[in-house]
Structures are given as structure tokens and as C-alpha cells.
Amino acid sequence: IAMANSGPRSGGSQFFINTSFIDLSLDTPGMIKMQAGTTNVFTVSVTNLGNQKISDLKLLIEYIPLAWQKITPSSIIEVSPEEKVIFIVNITTPQDAEIQSYNLRILTSTNSKS
């Protein structure tokens, strides 16, 4: 709901109800354990819980180098309301990767506007 006051000289107010919205649900793995020089493949499902079609949906992974990750498909042209789509993620660590705990964040991007 967006509310706008009509101004300090007027006693009235108005409000607008936005009837379309974007709401995405991601199902991701909780923890990934890997050794240096190995590949881990997992899926991420994204469900459109909103009431409008989503266009050009992309999955993004932050906090690990781009060279370590491959996401297939690179984008999904359209996702209808209540539709679930699946991305396949390949994480490949180099042989000389530093032994440590790496955080990663999985996000989505779309050209749609709510």
C-alpha cells in the first residue's frame, strides 16, 4: 500500500493499493562441504509466489569468485505465477583454494517491476 498526503493545506488524504506484486521463494542447500580441486553440483528452485509473470529471471551467487561458479540456465525468459523453475549450480574450487569457510549468498534478479 502506498499512501500519499495531499498536502498540508488540505484536510484530505488518499491512498493507492498496488494489486500486482513480485514474491519469490528460493529453495537452496543449507551447507555445502567441498575439498580443494573438486566440483559440487546442486539445484536451486525458485517459485513465483506473486501474481504477475516474471521476465528474465537470473540466479546470482555472491562472495565466491565468478570463476568458481557456473549457473545453468543463465536466465529464464518467463516464470508464471505459482510456477517453479530450477537452476543447476556447479561450484568448482581450484586445487590451490585456501582452506577456509566460505560464505555465499544466493540471490535472484529480474527485469520485472512490481
N, C-alpha and C positions, 0 to 999 in steps of 0.2 A: 504494500500500500504506500503510495506516495502522497504526502499531504503538502499543500501549499497555502500559506496565509495570503489572503487577497490584499493585504496592505494595512498599515497602521491607521489609516483614516476610515477604514471600512469595518463594520462590525461582523461581517460575514467571512466564512472560510469555505474552502472547497477541498474535496479530496478525489483522487482518481484510483481506481482499482485496476491493476495490471492483471489481465486474465491469462497471459501466457508466461511460462517460466521454464527455466532450464534447471534440472536436478539430475545429477549423475551419481550412480553408485559404483564404486570400484571394489572388486574382489581381488586382493593381492596376497602373495605369500607373506607369512609373518616373519620368518627368518630364513636366510639363505646361507649355507655353510659351503665354503669353497677352499680349495688349495691353489697356490700359485700355479699358473700354467694350465688351468683346467677351464672347462666351459660348463655352465649351468643353464638349462633351458626351463622356463616356466611360463605359465599363461597368466594374463591379467584380463578379467572380464569386466566390461563396462556396460551398465544397464541405464537406459534413458528413462528416468522416473518422471520427467517433466511432461508437459502436454504439447510440445511442439517438436518438429523434426530438427535434428542437429545436423549441420553440414560440416564437412572436412574435419572430422574428429581425429585428433592425434594423441598419442601417448608419449609422455616425456619422462625421462629419468634424470634427476639431479644428484649431484655430489659424487658421482663417479665419472671418470673420463669417457668422453664420447667414443673413443677408440675401443673401449671395452664392451660397448653395447650395440646390439642390433635389434631393432623392433620391426616385426612384420605383422600386418602391413604397415607401411609408413603413415598411411592415413586411411580413413573410411569415409567415403563420399557422403553417405547419408545414414542416419540412425533414427528410426521412427520411435514415437512414444511407446514405452514398455518393451522395446527391443533390446536384446543383449547381444553384444559383439565381443569377440575375443582377439586379443593381441598376443603374439608369441614373442617372448623376450629371451634373447641369448646374451648372457654375460660371459665374456672370456677374459680371464686375467692373464697378464703376461708372466713368463717364468720368473722375472725379476721383480714382481709386485711386492711391495713392502708388506710384511706380515703384520696385520693390524685389523681392527674392527672398522669397517667402512659403513657409514650411514648412507642410505639412499632414500630419495623421496620420489614417488610416482605421482605424476600429475596428468591432467588432460588439457587439451587446447581445442578450441573450436572457433569457426567463423560466425556461428550463430549468435544472435543477441536476444536477451530476454526482454 
